[in-house]
Amino acid sequence: YRRALVHQALGQAAQAEADMASAAKLARQRYSEKPKDRPNTLNLALYEFAAGKSAEAEQLYRQALSEGAPTKHLCQALADLEEFLALRPGEERGAVLRELLRGAVTEAAPQG
């Protein structure tokens, strides 16, 4: 996945797509074996979003949230999504997903 981001930043779309497809394939395999692996579910959501499957991405993010993904995993998922969106500014659906994760992180933060 990280290599895909580098290719994307360098304008190497074909290599970026190939690396993203590979990351998504591995995440889907792991998801089918261990659907309760929250970090993998969150990663798969990002990969689906990157592939243009925003409905699937939202479903996976919501699944991880409903299953009680730990705050540290949600923070990492939010950081990953923001990193991806920095390379693709204009992704309207990404803003919706970012707010979904931000809301969950804020909700989970200790009140003091």
C-alpha positions in Angstrom: 0.0 0.0 0.0 2.7 2.5 0.9 4.5 1.8 -2.3 1.3 2.5 -4.2 1.1 5.9 -2.5 4.7 6.6 -3.6 3.9 5.6 -7.2 0.8 7.8 -7.1 2.8 10.8 -5.7 5.3 10.3 -8.5 2.5 10.2 -11.1 3.0 6.6 -11.9 -0.6 5.6 -12.1 -0.2 2.1 -13.5 2.3 1.0 -10.8 0.1 2.7 -8.1 -3.0 0.8 -9.3 -1.1 -2.5 -9.4 0.3 -2.1 -5.9 -3.1 -1.0 -4.6 -4.7 -4.0 -6.2 -2.2 -6.3 -4.6 -2.7 -4.8 -1.2 -6.5 -5.1 -1.6 -6.2 -8.7 -2.7 -4.1 -9.6 0.4 -6.5 -7.7 2.7 -9.6 -9.5 1.2 -7.9 -12.9 1.7 -7.2 -12.0 5.3 -10.7 -10.7 5.8 -12.2 -13.9 4.5 -10.0 -15.8 7.0 -10.3 -13.5 10.0 -13.3 -11.0 9.6 -12.8 -9.8 13.1 -9.3 -8.5 12.5 -10.1 -4.8 13.0 -6.9 -3.3 11.6 -7.2 -5.4 8.5 -10.9 -4.5 8.1 -10.0 -0.8 8.3 -7.2 -1.2 5.8 -9.5 -3.1 3.5 -12.0 -0.2 3.7 -9.2 2.2 2.6 -8.2 0.0 -0.3 -11.8 -0.4 -1.4 -12.2 3.4 -1.3 -9.0 3.8 -3.3 -10.4 1.5 -5.9 -13.5 3.6 -6.2 -15.7 1.4 -4.2 -16.9 4.0 -1.6 -20.0 2.2 -0.6 -18.0 -1.0 0.2 -15.5 1.2 2.1 -18.2 2.8 4.2 -19.7 -0.5 5.0 -16.4 -1.9 6.2 -15.6 1.2 8.2 -19.1 1.0 9.9 -18.6 -2.7 10.5 -15.3 -2.0 12.3 -16.9 0.8 14.3 -19.9 -1.4 15.3 -17.6 -4.2 16.4 -15.8 -1.8 18.7 -12.5 -1.2 16.9 -10.0 0.2 19.5 -9.3 3.9 19.4 -5.7 3.4 18.4 -6.8 1.5 15.3 -9.4 4.2 14.4 -6.7 6.9 14.8 -4.4 5.0 12.4 -7.3 4.4 10.0 -8.1 8.1 10.1 -4.4 9.0 9.5 -4.2 6.6 6.6 -7.3 8.0 5.0 -6.1 11.6 5.4 -2.8 10.6 3.9 -4.6 9.1 0.9 -6.9 12.1 0.5 -3.9 14.5 0.6 -2.8 12.9 -2.7 -6.4 13.1 -4.1 -7.8 16.3 -2.8 -11.4 16.6 -4.3 -12.6 13.2 -3.2 -16.1 14.2 -1.9 -16.9 10.8 -0.6 -13.5 10.7 1.2 -14.6 13.7 3.3 -17.7 11.8 4.4 -15.6 8.8 5.4 -13.1 11.1 7.2 -15.9 12.6 9.2 -17.2 9.2 10.1 -13.8 8.2 11.5 -13.2 11.6 13.1 -16.6 11.3 14.9 -15.7 7.8 16.2 -12.3 9.0 17.4 -13.8 12.0 19.1 -16.5 9.9 20.7 -14.0 7.4 22.0 -11.7 10.1 23.4 -11.7 10.3 27.2 -13.6 13.3 28.5 -11.7 15.3 30.9 
